[in-house]
Amino acid sequence: MKIYLLIVSAMLLLDAKSCDKKAISTTPECILQMIAELQNKPKQNPAASIYQYDYQGQKVYYVNAPCCDQWNKLYTADCTVLCHPDGGITGKGDGKCTDFNNSKTNEVLIWKDDR
């Protein structure tokens, strides 16, 4: 399994042409695993993407939902779901981080499915 993760990580690093290469190299392993899993699924609409932000004194990772009326997820660096800042039926998420869109800083595109 570790060899697989090393290979996937190497492939992600080589395929990071549309992303910030420094961000990819410092991306937590669990986020890299999430990218590998998304690449093994059918392409979603809108295209899957992962952005890194600074929020409440920590690095967080925003992952968009596969389709309509689903919550987008905000993960901590250890891949714990912090909240759902937007999406869902109301478009306003779960209400646990209503300040995210106004407070987030330092946006970095980590990965986007460009298949």
MDAnalysis code that builds the backbone (N, CA, C; Angstrom):
import MDAnalysis as mda
import numpy as np

u = mda.Universe.empty(345, n_residues=115, atom_resindex=np.repeat(np.arange(115), 3), trajectory=True)
u.add_TopologyAttr("name", ["N", "CA", "C"] * 115)
u.add_TopologyAttr("resid", np.arange(1, 116))
u.add_TopologyAttr("resname", ["MET", "LYS", "ILE", "TYR", "LEU", "LEU", "ILE", "VAL", "SER", "ALA", "MET", "LEU", "LEU", "LEU", "ASP", "ALA", "LYS", "SER", "CYS", "ASP", "LYS", "LYS", "ALA", "ILE", "SER", "THR", "THR", "PRO", "GLU", "CYS", "ILE", "LEU", "GLN", "MET", "ILE", "ALA", "GLU", "LEU", "GLN", "ASN", "LYS", "PRO", "LYS", "GLN", "ASN", "PRO", "ALA", "ALA", "SER", "ILE", "TYR", "GLN", "TYR", "ASP", "TYR", "GLN", "GLY", "GLN", "LYS", "VAL", "TYR", "TYR", "VAL", "ASN", "ALA", "PRO", "CYS", "CYS", "ASP", "GLN", "TRP", "ASN", "LYS", "LEU", "TYR", "THR", "ALA", "ASP", "CYS", "THR", "VAL", "LEU", "CYS", "HIS", "PRO", "ASP", "GLY", "GLY", "ILE", "THR", "GLY", "LYS", "GLY", "ASP", "GLY", "LYS", "CYS", "THR", "ASP", "PHE", "ASN", "ASN", "SER", "LYS", "THR", "ASN", "GLU", "VAL", "LEU", "ILE", "TRP", "LYS", "ASP", "ASP", "ARG"])
u.atoms.positions = np.array([
    [0.828, -1.196, 0.000],
    [0.000, 0.000, 0.000],
    [0.870, 1.257, 0.000],
    [1.975, 1.231, 0.768],
    [2.846, 2.404, 0.814],
    [3.489, 2.662, -0.541],
    [3.839, 1.602, -1.257],
    [4.429, 1.770, -2.589],
    [3.418, 2.421, -3.515],
    [2.152, 1.997, -3.404],
    [1.080, 2.584, -4.205],
    [0.958, 4.076, -3.910],
    [0.977, 4.443, -2.632],
    [0.863, 5.845, -2.257],
    [2.053, 6.653, -2.756],
    [3.239, 6.065, -2.725],
    [4.415, 6.755, -3.252],
    [4.281, 6.990, -4.749],
    [3.803, 5.980, -5.460],
    [3.630, 6.112, -6.904],
    [2.579, 7.175, -7.212],
    [1.447, 7.105, -6.505],
    [0.382, 8.087, -6.724],
    [0.891, 9.490, -6.387],
    [1.611, 9.620, -5.287],
    [2.146, 10.931, -4.908],
    [3.100, 11.456, -5.975],
    [3.950, 10.586, -6.505],
    [4.881, 10.997, -7.557],
    [4.131, 11.430, -8.808],
    [3.086, 10.677, -9.156],
    [2.293, 11.037, -10.331],
    [1.615, 12.382, -10.136],
    [1.104, 12.619, -8.948],
    [0.446, 13.902, -8.668],
    [1.437, 15.046, -8.762],
    [2.632, 14.808, -8.257],
    [3.639, 15.857, -8.324],
    [4.015, 16.163, -9.768],
    [4.120, 15.144, -10.602],
    [4.461, 15.356, -12.002],
    [3.317, 15.978, -12.782],
    [2.084, 15.712, -12.367],
    [0.914, 16.194, -13.090],
    [0.390, 17.512, -12.533],
    [1.159, 18.180, -11.742],
    [0.689, 19.390, -11.066],
    [0.865, 20.642, -11.912],
    [0.858, 20.492, -13.231],
    [1.135, 21.627, -14.110],
    [0.160, 22.783, -13.930],
    [-1.089, 22.503, -13.534],
    [-2.060, 23.578, -13.371],
    [-2.169, 24.029, -11.914],
    [-1.347, 23.491, -11.055],
    [-1.422, 23.802, -9.625],
    [-0.103, 24.373, -9.137],
    [-0.122, 24.875, -7.953],
    [1.068, 25.387, -7.299],
    [1.909, 24.203, -6.846],
    [3.071, 23.997, -7.487],
    [3.910, 22.826, -7.194],
    [4.366, 22.800, -5.734],
    [4.645, 23.958, -5.150],
    [5.042, 24.005, -3.747],
    [3.903, 23.523, -2.852],
    [2.676, 23.917, -3.174],
    [1.521, 23.502, -2.376],
    [1.350, 21.996, -2.423],
    [1.511, 21.396, -3.608],
    [1.366, 19.940, -3.723],
    [2.399, 19.236, -2.861],
    [3.633, 19.724, -2.874],
    [4.685, 19.040, -2.125],
    [4.483, 19.129, -0.618],
    [3.685, 20.090, -0.153],
    [3.435, 20.213, 1.280],
    [2.021, 19.783, 1.668],
    [1.288, 19.225, 0.725],
    [-0.082, 18.796, 0.974],
    [-0.080, 17.551, 1.858],
    [-0.938, 17.512, 2.871],
    [-0.992, 16.334, 3.748],
    [-1.290, 15.044, 2.972],
    [-0.738, 13.966, 3.449],
    [-0.896, 12.670, 2.803],
    [-2.366, 12.294, 2.630],
    [-3.199, 12.591, 3.603],
    [-4.611, 12.212, 3.495],
    [-5.308, 12.979, 2.370],
    [-4.878, 14.199, 2.084],
    [-5.444, 14.957, 0.970],
    [-4.954, 14.351, -0.345],
    [-3.695, 13.945, -0.411],
    [-3.187, 13.273, -1.606],
    [-3.943, 11.969, -1.864],
    [-4.273, 11.249, -0.802],
    [-5.063, 10.032, -0.950],
    [-6.465, 10.365, -1.479],
    [-7.033, 11.452, -1.005],
    [-8.345, 11.886, -1.470],
    [-8.306, 12.189, -2.969],
    [-7.234, 12.839, -3.422],
    [-7.071, 13.136, -4.844],
    [-7.001, 11.845, -5.653],
    [-6.219, 10.886, -5.164],
    [-6.101, 9.598, -5.859],
    [-7.456, 8.913, -5.965],
    [-8.240, 8.966, -4.904],
    [-9.571, 8.359, -4.925],
    [-10.487, 9.075, -5.921],
    [-10.424, 10.394, -5.949],
    [-11.252, 11.146, -6.897],
    [-10.865, 10.835, -8.342],
    [-9.578, 10.625, -8.590],
    [-9.121, 10.307, -9.940],
    [-9.581, 8.926, -10.388],
    [-9.864, 8.060, -9.447],
    [-10.325, 6.712, -9.783],
    [-11.836, 6.627, -9.936],
    [-12.531, 7.718, -9.696],
    [-13.984, 7.764, -9.862],
    [-14.311, 8.423, -11.195],
    [-15.526, 8.246, -11.669],
    [-15.914, 8.980, -12.883],
    [-15.826, 10.484, -12.641],
    [-15.542, 11.221, -13.706],
    [-15.456, 12.677, -13.594],
    [-16.789, 13.226, -13.119],
    [-16.726, 14.149, -12.174],
    [-17.955, 14.748, -11.662],
    [-18.206, 16.096, -12.344],
    [-19.428, 16.566, -12.231],
    [-19.815, 17.845, -12.802],
    [-20.544, 18.656, -11.737],
    [-19.928, 19.721, -11.225],
    [-18.716, 20.359, -11.715],
    [-17.474, 19.530, -11.399],
    [-16.406, 19.806, -12.137],
    [-15.162, 19.060, -11.954],
    [-14.692, 19.134, -10.506],
    [-14.195, 18.020, -10.002],
    [-13.672, 17.979, -8.634],
    [-12.464, 18.906, -8.530],
    [-12.370, 19.576, -7.392],
    [-11.212, 20.428, -7.136],
    [-10.972, 20.500, -5.636],
    [-9.727, 20.785, -5.296],
    [-9.346, 20.957, -3.894],
    [-8.521, 22.231, -3.790],
    [-8.959, 23.123, -2.921],
    [-8.267, 24.376, -2.664],
    [-7.772, 24.391, -1.235],
    [-6.622, 24.994, -1.029],
    [-6.084, 25.188, 0.314],
    [-6.275, 26.660, 0.693],
    [-6.648, 26.884, 1.943],
    [-6.801, 28.238, 2.476],
    [-6.211, 28.296, 3.874],
    [-5.963, 29.504, 4.346],
    [-5.711, 29.747, 5.759],
    [-7.043, 30.197, 6.337],
    [-7.443, 29.573, 7.441],
    [-8.721, 29.892, 8.072],
    [-8.621, 29.583, 9.555],
    [-8.941, 30.527, 10.375],
    [-8.897, 30.389, 11.830],
    [-7.546, 29.858, 12.318],
    [-6.472, 30.380, 11.744],
    [-5.131, 30.032, 12.184],
    [-4.618, 28.678, 11.739],
    [-5.261, 28.052, 10.768],
    [-4.806, 26.746, 10.302],
    [-4.986, 26.610, 8.796],
    [-4.273, 25.657, 8.201],
    [-4.465, 25.316, 6.796],
    [-5.706, 24.440, 6.715],
    [-6.578, 24.764, 5.767],
    [-7.784, 23.974, 5.538],
    [-7.892, 23.669, 4.052],
    [-8.687, 22.653, 3.742],
    [-8.819, 22.168, 2.371],
    [-10.292, 22.093, 2.008],
    [-10.652, 22.840, 0.978],
    [-12.034, 22.940, 0.514],
    [-12.220, 21.995, -0.667],
    [-13.173, 21.076, -0.545],
    [-13.442, 20.096, -1.592],
    [-14.889, 20.273, -2.038],
    [-15.061, 20.514, -3.345],
    [-16.418, 20.726, -3.842],
    [-17.167, 19.403, -3.996],
    [-18.472, 19.479, -3.816],
    [-19.354, 18.304, -3.917],
    [-19.512, 17.895, -5.378],
    [-19.876, 16.614, -5.597],
    [-20.008, 16.123, -6.967],
    [-21.172, 16.721, -7.755],
    [-22.157, 17.221, -7.107],
    [-23.275, 17.787, -7.860],
    [-24.171, 18.622, -6.957],
    [-25.268, 18.843, -7.465],
    [-26.286, 19.756, -6.959],
    [-26.774, 19.434, -5.544],
    [-27.083, 20.479, -4.810],
    [-27.718, 20.389, -3.496],
    [-26.967, 19.507, -2.503],
    [-25.658, 19.402, -2.665],
    [-24.828, 18.675, -1.699],
    [-23.880, 19.682, -1.055],
    [-23.553, 19.429, 0.201],
    [-22.630, 20.311, 0.907],
    [-21.209, 20.141, 0.391],
    [-20.517, 21.245, 0.220],
    [-19.083, 21.216, -0.030],
    [-18.403, 21.057, 1.326],
    [-17.251, 20.393, 1.346],
    [-16.611, 20.074, 2.622],
    [-15.345, 20.880, 2.835],
    [-15.131, 21.252, 4.087],
    [-13.914, 21.913, 4.502],
    [-13.206, 21.003, 5.495],
    [-11.988, 20.583, 5.123],
    [-11.213, 19.645, 5.920],
    [-10.052, 20.343, 6.615],
    [-9.684, 19.828, 7.772],
    [-8.453, 20.246, 8.440],
    [-7.303, 19.474, 7.795],
    [-6.075, 19.770, 8.207],
    [-4.900, 19.116, 7.632],
    [-4.846, 17.621, 7.915],
    [-5.609, 17.131, 8.899],
    [-5.637, 15.690, 9.159],
    [-6.907, 15.040, 8.580],
    [-7.550, 15.769, 7.668],
    [-8.733, 15.283, 6.942],
    [-9.959, 15.069, 7.818],
    [-10.040, 15.803, 8.890],
    [-11.258, 15.841, 9.685],
    [-12.162, 16.904, 9.074],
    [-13.435, 16.586, 8.883],
    [-14.353, 17.582, 8.344],
    [-14.574, 18.660, 9.401],
    [-14.200, 19.880, 9.065],
    [-14.374, 21.013, 9.963],
    [-15.811, 21.525, 9.879],
    [-16.313, 21.627, 8.651],
    [-17.668, 22.121, 8.437],
    [-18.013, 21.992, 6.952],
    [-19.197, 22.422, 6.629],
    [-19.666, 22.494, 5.241],
    [-20.034, 23.961, 5.003],
    [-19.098, 24.744, 4.452],
    [-19.310, 26.194, 4.376],
    [-20.400, 26.637, 3.402],
    [-20.696, 25.826, 2.419],
    [-21.718, 26.200, 1.452],
    [-22.266, 24.950, 0.778],
    [-23.215, 25.170, -0.114],
    [-23.871, 24.059, -0.792],
    [-25.092, 23.595, -0.022],
    [-25.672, 22.502, -0.462],
    [-26.901, 22.005, 0.132],
    [-28.109, 22.691, -0.482],
    [-29.253, 22.352, -0.009],
    [-30.501, 22.880, -0.577],
    [-30.553, 24.406, -0.500],
    [-30.093, 24.971, 0.614],
    [-30.147, 26.431, 0.779],
    [-28.942, 27.125, 0.149],
    [-27.887, 26.370, -0.125],
    [-26.655, 26.960, -0.631],
    [-25.775, 27.531, 0.459],
    [-26.233, 27.450, 1.710],
    [-25.517, 28.070, 2.831],
    [-24.787, 27.074, 3.716],
    [-24.681, 25.816, 3.284],
    [-23.942, 24.833, 4.059],
    [-24.642, 24.436, 5.342],
    [-23.830, 23.986, 6.319],
    [-24.400, 23.491, 7.574],
    [-24.469, 24.550, 8.674],
    [-24.027, 25.771, 8.379],
    [-24.109, 26.862, 9.356],
    [-23.027, 26.846, 10.419],
    [-22.037, 25.946, 10.320],
    [-20.991, 25.842, 11.344],
    [-19.788, 26.733, 11.072],
    [-19.689, 27.256, 9.860],
    [-18.565, 28.160, 9.556],
    [-19.045, 29.234, 8.584],
    [-20.026, 29.965, 9.026],
    [-20.658, 30.976, 8.177],
    [-19.702, 32.102, 7.785],
    [-18.592, 32.252, 8.506],
    [-17.628, 33.308, 8.188],
    [-16.545, 32.859, 7.223],
    [-16.581, 31.617, 6.776],
    [-15.493, 31.077, 5.951],
    [-15.218, 31.928, 4.712],
    [-16.236, 32.200, 3.915],
    [-16.010, 32.919, 2.659],
    [-15.484, 34.331, 2.876],
    [-15.783, 34.946, 4.002],
    [-15.267, 36.288, 4.293],
    [-13.935, 36.263, 5.025],
    [-13.596, 35.149, 5.656],
    [-12.390, 35.078, 6.487],
    [-11.230, 34.323, 5.856],
    [-11.495, 33.487, 4.869],
    [-10.427, 32.680, 4.263],
    [-9.412, 33.579, 3.566],
    [-8.153, 33.143, 3.586],
    [-7.078, 33.878, 2.914],
    [-6.137, 32.899, 2.242],
    [-5.270, 33.415, 1.403],
    [-4.186, 32.652, 0.771],
    [-4.695, 31.443, -0.019],
    [-5.613, 31.677, -0.927],
    [-6.142, 30.590, -1.761],
    [-5.061, 29.986, -2.645],
    [-4.989, 28.654, -2.631],
    [-4.073, 27.925, -3.495],
    [-4.841, 26.746, -4.086],
    [-4.869, 26.644, -5.404],
    [-5.448, 25.479, -6.057],
    [-4.484, 24.318, -5.886],
    [-4.914, 23.291, -5.174],
    [-4.085, 22.111, -4.964],
    [-4.243, 21.142, -6.120],
    [-5.494, 20.940, -6.545],
    [-5.760, 19.985, -7.624],
    [-7.130, 20.260, -8.227],
    [-7.216, 20.061, -9.551],
    [-8.495, 20.131, -10.243],
    [-8.507, 19.027, -11.285],
    [-9.609, 18.323, -11.364],
    [-9.764, 17.224, -12.318],
    [-9.956, 17.814, -13.707],
    [-8.930, 17.767, -14.517],
    [-9.015, 18.348, -15.860],
    [-9.139, 17.279, -16.947],
    [-9.700, 16.135, -16.566],
    [-9.913, 15.085, -17.582],
    [-10.922, 15.535, -18.604],
])
